[in-house]
């Protein structure tokens, strides 16, 4: 990615540090053993699979239709309102027929925290598709463009991926949006991931994105 070296030398803004916290907590909840019980992380893992809790996490991110469009369902979610200016929320949606996953990650930041949306997109690309139940990395950039989602511009990248847990090859997308809010903004990363050597079908992602009423 162009500018990656420069980005690597820049200090992480508050929302980026909050996102790293999210990643650590999620993997602790999913994979930790006894130590997770000591710190209550096991309870977090159970909440992440509770339908009512997951629906609430989704509501913290955007106004999704209820129910979701046919063939889509919430898989797992997480809401941490105490972190960041508006907290952190994340939810993963699965498309049943082909098991395509889409994760929405929302991190609030105040007005003093500023970062160009393209820098945010590059950070998202570098992290790789992060789902609340698995993760991958991008290995080849295939397309970079923009689209409109619920009235807001989203920059996105499509590329080939490798699952970090299974080494399974796939394809996916990362999109980035910044939504102005009173006193700050929502920073939203959207990851879509298609594993099992199936060609990534962007239309499946678009159908879900187009169903969102607002952020």
N, C-alpha and C positions, 0 to 999 in steps of 0.2 A: 504494500500500500504506500502511496506517495505520502511523504511527511511522517512516516512511522517513527523515524529516528528522532525527529523533533518532538513528537508527542511523548516518546519514552522519557524525555528529559523534563517534561512539564510536570509540575506538582498536580496531584489528583485533586479535583474539586470535591466539595462535600458530598455531592450525590454519588460520585464514583466510589468514594470510600464506603458510603452506605450500601452500594451495590455489592461491593466485596464482602461486607458483613452478611448480606443476604446469602451469597453463595456459600460462605462458611457455615452459616446456620443450617441451610438446607441440607448440605452434605453431612453435617453432624446428625441431623434428624434422620436422614435416610440410612446412613451407614455406621454410625457409632454404636458401641455396645454399652457396657456398664456405665461408662462415664456419662453417657447421655442421660441416664436415669438420675444421676446425682444432680445434674443441673437442670432437670426438667425438660430436656430436649426431646425425650421420648413422648411427652405430652404434645409437644409441637408437632411431632411426626403424625400423631393420631389426628390432631386438628386439621392438618393439611389434607386429609382424606374425608373429612366430614362434609357432606353435601351443603348444609346450611352455611358453614364457615367458608367454604370455597365460593359459594354464590356471593357472600358478603365481600370477600376479597376482590372478586370480579367487579362488583359495584364500586369499589374504591378506585378502580382504574378507569372504567368507561360505562356508558349505559348500553349494556348488551341486551338483546331481546330475550324475553322469557316466555317460552323456552328458547334455547338456541335453535338455529336453523336445523332442518332435518339432517340427520347423519352426524351431527356434532354433539359432543357432551363434555362437561368439565371433568378433568381427570384429577387435578390436584391444585391447591391454592395456598397462599400465605399472605397474611397482612400483619405488618409491624408498625403501627401508628406512632410509636414512640421514637422512631429513628428518622432523622432528616426533618426538613421544614414541614413536610406533609406526610412523613413516614414512607414506608416501602410497602408495595403490594405487588403480588405476582400471581398469575393463574395460567395453567396449561390446559388447552382444549385439544381433544383428539377427534379426528374425523374417522368414523368407524370403518368404512369400506376399505381404505388403504392405510389406516393407522398413521396418517400424517399428523404431526404434533405442531401446535402453535402456542407459544408462550408470550404473554404480555407482562412486561416488568415496568412498573411505574415508581419513580423515585422523585420526591418533591425536593425543591431547592428554593432558597430565598432570592431576592432581587440582587444581592451582592455576589451570588455565585453565577458566573457567566461562562459559557463555553459554546463555541460554534457548533452547529448541528452536524457539520461534516466531521469535526473532531470526535464528536460523540459517536457517529456512525463508524468511524475507524476503530474506536475503542471497542465498540460492539462486535465488529468484524474480528478484531484481534482475540477477544475472549472466546468467540465461537458460539454456535447455537447452544444456549443454556436452557434446558428444560428443568422443571421441578422434579423430574424423575430420571433424567439422564443428561448427558452433555456431549458435545462434539466440537470439532475444530474445522475451520475452513482451510482448505488446501489449495483451491484454485478459484480465482475470481472470474466469473463468466459474464456478469452483467451488472451495470450500475446505472440507476435511473431514479425517477421521482414519480409519485402518484398522489392523489388526494384521498384522504380517509376522513370521513365525517366532517368535511369542510376544512381540514388541516393538511398541509403539505407533509408528505413523508418521503424522505430519502431512503433508498434501499439498495442492497447488494444481494445478488444471487450467486451461489458458488457451489463447488463440490465440497463434500465434508467427509470426515472420518470420525466415527464414534470413539470418544476417549476411553470408554469402559470396555468396549467389545471389539474395537478396530474395524467395525462394520462400515463399509463405504456407503455414501448417500449424497443427497443434495439438499440445499436449504436456502433460506433467505434471512437477512437481518434488515430491519427497518428502524428508522429513528424519527421521532417527533418531539417537538417542544411546544407545550400548550400553555399559553399565558394564563396565570391565575392571580388573584388579588394578593399582592405582596410577594409574588414569586412565580413559579411555573412548575408544571409537571414535565419531567423528562421521561419519555416512554421509549423503551426498546421492544421491538416485536421480532421474535424468532420463529421461523417455520422450519421444520426438519422432516425430511422423508428418508427413512432408512431402507434396508432390505434391497438395496440395488435397484430400487424403483425410481424412474425419472421423476423429478420434482414437478408437480402440477401446480403452477402458481394460481390457477383459477380456483382451486380449493381454498387457498389462503384468501384470495380476493372475495370469495363468497362470504367468508366469515367477517372480513374487515368491512365489507359493504353493508353488513347487517347492523353494525354499530351505529347508534343514533347520535351519540355525542361523547366527548371526553370531559 
